[in-house]
Amino acid sequence: MSYSQNIKSITEFKKVGDSLTKNRLTEFDKSGNLIREVNYGRYDSRLKTFRNKIRTFEYKNGQRISEYFCEDFVAKDTCVLRSFSTFEFDKDSGIEKQTKYESDSLIRFIKQTKKQKRVKTSKTHSWEFMPVEEPNYVKALVLTDTIFFDKKNRKIKRVSYNSREKRPVIELYDYSKKAYTYQTKGTYRDTILTFNYSKLQKLADKKSLDYIFQNEEQFEYEIEYY
């Protein structure tokens, strides 16, 4: 484990009895940007192939410009496109615009995100269940998120509004030296969960990687460096 080297990839293995099964592969560029993630699926006896889910990202001048999601049919050496996104970044306004498409190029949602100091806001117009050829903002489901951060750039509060619901959903985060607490309000099952920090998660957070390590009693990890 190293805090100075750049992480190239993280391979996650799931413990199954006395053996390990490869569960997830995540790859980063030298700037720490997520460029590829593979979630390994089970064997499909009907199609006689493993089915893996793959996401890939492209960047230009440090900004995301595209994302592709496909399902890999290993035995057939074919990755079937399921969805893709394009990203536009306006330097003047600081707004990143994501347009997500179905595989047939119908629009699933358009999301605009902006971060200022310790607040990140996003507004999404979604046609999730009935994708459209052209945006129809009148009929769209509107989702608005506001995320607040502390001085260490840790998420401390998130307020999410749904145009079809009366109450917002609120997420609260409270941090201590050994753990953090996650609380939800405004859902059908409001809850409070406590997560202990692992050495690996501290490493990922320190490097600002888009990665969550799972319970180390059930998973093992292999890290490759540049």
C-alpha positions as CSV (number, residue, x, y, z in Angstrom):
1,M,0.0,0.0,0.0
2,S,1.4,3.4,-0.9
3,Y,0.1,7.0,-0.6
4,S,2.6,8.4,-3.0
5,Q,2.2,6.3,-6.1
6,N,-0.6,6.6,-8.6
7,I,-3.1,3.7,-8.6
8,K,-3.5,2.1,-12.0
9,S,-6.1,-0.6,-11.2
10,I,-8.0,-2.2,-8.3
11,T,-9.2,-5.8,-8.6
12,E,-11.8,-7.0,-6.2
13,F,-12.1,-10.7,-5.3
14,K,-15.1,-12.2,-3.5
15,K,-14.5,-14.9,-1.0
16,V,-16.5,-18.0,-1.8
17,G,-15.6,-20.8,0.7
18,D,-11.9,-21.3,0.5
19,S,-11.5,-19.8,-3.0
20,L,-11.6,-16.3,-4.5
21,T,-13.7,-15.2,-7.4
22,K,-12.9,-12.1,-9.4
23,N,-15.8,-9.7,-8.9
24,R,-14.8,-6.2,-10.2
25,L,-11.9,-4.5,-12.0
26,T,-11.5,-0.8,-11.9
27,E,-8.9,1.2,-13.8
28,F,-7.7,4.8,-13.5
29,D,-5.5,7.1,-15.5
30,K,-2.5,8.8,-13.9
31,S,-4.7,11.8,-12.8
32,G,-6.9,9.4,-10.8
33,N,-9.8,9.6,-13.2
34,L,-12.0,6.5,-13.5
35,I,-11.5,5.2,-17.1
36,R,-12.9,1.6,-17.0
37,E,-14.9,-0.6,-14.7
38,V,-15.7,-4.3,-15.3
39,N,-18.3,-6.1,-13.1
40,Y,-17.9,-9.8,-13.7
41,G,-21.2,-11.6,-14.1
42,R,-22.2,-15.2,-13.6
43,Y,-22.3,-17.9,-16.3
44,D,-25.4,-17.8,-18.5
45,S,-26.2,-21.5,-19.0
46,R,-28.8,-20.7,-21.7
47,L,-26.4,-18.6,-23.8
48,K,-23.4,-20.6,-22.7
49,T,-21.3,-17.6,-21.8
50,F,-20.2,-15.3,-19.0
51,R,-21.9,-11.9,-19.0
52,N,-19.8,-9.0,-17.8
53,K,-20.9,-5.4,-17.5
54,I,-18.4,-2.8,-18.6
55,R,-18.3,1.0,-18.3
56,T,-15.7,3.1,-20.1
57,F,-15.0,6.8,-19.8
58,E,-13.1,9.3,-22.0
59,Y,-11.6,12.6,-21.0
60,K,-10.3,15.7,-22.7
61,N,-8.3,18.4,-20.8
62,G,-9.3,16.8,-17.5
63,Q,-13.0,16.9,-18.2
64,R,-15.3,13.9,-19.0
65,I,-16.5,13.9,-22.6
66,S,-18.2,10.5,-22.9
67,E,-19.3,7.3,-21.0
68,Y,-20.2,4.0,-22.6
69,F,-22.0,1.0,-20.9
70,C,-22.0,-2.4,-22.6
71,E,-22.7,-6.0,-21.7
72,D,-19.9,-8.4,-22.6
73,F,-20.8,-11.8,-23.8
74,V,-17.4,-13.4,-23.3
75,A,-17.8,-16.6,-25.3
76,K,-19.1,-14.6,-28.3
77,D,-16.4,-11.9,-27.9
78,T,-19.2,-9.3,-28.2
79,C,-19.9,-6.3,-26.0
80,V,-23.5,-5.2,-26.6
81,L,-24.0,-1.4,-26.1
82,R,-26.7,-0.8,-23.5
83,S,-26.4,3.0,-23.0
84,F,-24.0,5.9,-23.5
85,S,-23.5,9.5,-22.3
86,T,-21.9,12.6,-23.7
87,F,-20.6,15.4,-21.5
88,E,-20.2,19.1,-22.2
89,F,-18.4,21.6,-19.9
90,D,-19.0,25.3,-20.0
91,K,-15.9,27.1,-18.5
92,D,-17.8,30.4,-18.1
93,S,-20.6,29.0,-16.0
94,G,-18.8,26.0,-14.6
95,I,-21.7,23.7,-15.5
96,E,-21.2,20.1,-16.7
97,K,-24.0,18.9,-18.9
98,Q,-24.5,15.1,-19.2
99,T,-26.9,13.7,-21.8
100,K,-27.6,10.0,-21.3
101,Y,-28.9,7.9,-24.2
102,E,-30.3,4.5,-24.7
103,S,-28.6,2.1,-27.1
104,D,-31.0,3.3,-29.9
105,S,-30.0,7.0,-29.2
106,L,-33.2,7.9,-27.4
107,I,-32.6,10.3,-24.5
108,R,-32.9,8.9,-21.0
109,F,-32.0,12.0,-19.1
110,I,-30.2,15.4,-19.2
111,K,-28.3,16.4,-16.0
112,Q,-26.6,19.7,-15.3
113,T,-24.1,19.9,-12.4
114,K,-22.2,22.7,-10.9
115,K,-19.8,22.8,-7.9
116,Q,-18.9,26.0,-6.0
117,K,-16.6,25.9,-3.0
118,R,-18.4,23.5,-0.6
119,V,-21.7,23.1,-2.4
120,K,-22.5,20.9,-5.5
121,T,-25.9,21.3,-7.2
122,S,-27.5,19.3,-10.0
123,K,-30.7,19.4,-11.9
124,T,-31.9,16.4,-13.9
125,H,-34.7,16.2,-16.5
126,S,-35.5,12.5,-16.8
127,W,-37.5,10.4,-19.2
128,E,-36.2,7.2,-17.6
129,F,-39.3,5.0,-18.3
130,M,-40.2,6.5,-21.6
131,P,-37.0,7.8,-23.4
132,V,-37.5,10.5,-26.0
133,E,-36.1,11.5,-29.3
134,E,-36.2,15.2,-28.5
135,P,-36.3,16.6,-24.9
136,N,-39.8,17.4,-23.7
137,Y,-39.1,19.3,-20.5
138,V,-42.9,19.7,-19.7
139,K,-43.3,15.9,-19.3
140,A,-39.9,15.2,-17.7
141,L,-39.4,14.0,-14.1
142,V,-37.3,16.7,-12.5
143,L,-34.7,15.7,-9.9
144,T,-32.8,18.4,-7.9
145,D,-29.9,17.5,-5.7
146,T,-27.8,19.8,-3.4
147,I,-24.7,18.3,-1.7
148,F,-22.8,20.1,1.0
149,F,-19.1,19.4,1.9
150,D,-16.9,20.1,4.9
151,K,-13.4,21.6,4.9
152,K,-11.9,18.2,4.1
153,N,-14.2,17.9,1.0
154,R,-16.2,15.2,2.7
155,K,-20.0,15.0,2.0
156,I,-21.9,16.1,5.1
157,K,-25.5,16.6,3.7
158,R,-27.5,15.9,0.6
159,V,-31.0,17.2,-0.1
160,S,-32.8,15.5,-3.0
161,Y,-36.1,16.8,-4.5
162,N,-38.4,14.8,-6.8
163,S,-41.0,16.9,-8.7
164,R,-43.5,14.1,-8.2
165,E,-43.0,13.8,-4.4
166,K,-44.0,16.2,-1.6
167,R,-41.1,15.7,0.7
168,P,-37.3,15.8,-0.1
169,V,-35.0,13.0,0.8
170,I,-32.3,14.1,3.2
171,E,-29.0,12.3,3.7
172,L,-26.7,13.2,6.7
173,Y,-23.1,12.2,7.2
174,D,-21.2,12.5,10.5
175,Y,-17.5,11.7,10.8
176,S,-15.3,10.5,13.6
177,K,-11.7,9.2,13.6
178,K,-12.7,5.6,13.2
179,A,-16.0,5.6,11.5
180,Y,-18.8,7.7,9.9
181,T,-22.5,7.6,10.2
182,Y,-25.0,7.8,7.3
183,Q,-28.6,8.8,8.0
184,T,-31.6,9.1,5.7
185,K,-34.8,11.1,6.3
186,G,-37.9,11.3,4.1
187,T,-37.9,7.8,2.8
188,Y,-40.2,4.9,3.5
189,R,-37.4,3.3,5.5
190,D,-35.4,6.0,7.2
191,T,-32.3,4.5,8.7
192,I,-29.0,5.2,10.4
193,L,-25.9,3.1,9.4
194,T,-22.4,3.2,10.8
195,F,-19.3,2.3,8.7
196,N,-15.8,1.8,10.1
197,Y,-13.0,3.1,8.0
198,S,-10.7,0.6,6.4
199,K,-7.1,1.3,5.5
200,L,-7.9,0.8,1.8
201,Q,-10.8,3.2,1.9
202,K,-8.6,5.8,3.6
203,L,-6.2,5.3,0.7
204,A,-8.9,5.8,-1.9
205,D,-10.3,8.9,-0.2
206,K,-6.8,10.4,0.2
207,K,-6.3,10.0,-3.5
208,S,-9.8,11.3,-4.3
209,L,-10.6,8.1,-6.2
210,D,-14.2,7.3,-7.3
211,Y,-14.1,4.0,-5.5
212,I,-15.8,2.3,-2.6
213,F,-14.2,-0.7,-0.9
214,Q,-16.6,-3.4,0.4
215,N,-16.4,-5.4,3.6
216,E,-12.9,-6.9,3.8
217,E,-14.2,-10.0,5.6
218,Q,-16.0,-11.0,2.4
219,F,-13.7,-9.4,-0.2
220,E,-10.0,-9.1,-1.0
221,Y,-8.3,-6.5,-3.1
222,E,-5.2,-6.4,-5.4
223,I,-3.8,-2.9,-6.3
224,E,-1.6,-2.2,-9.3
225,Y,0.4,1.0,-9.5
226,Y,1.8,3.0,-12.4
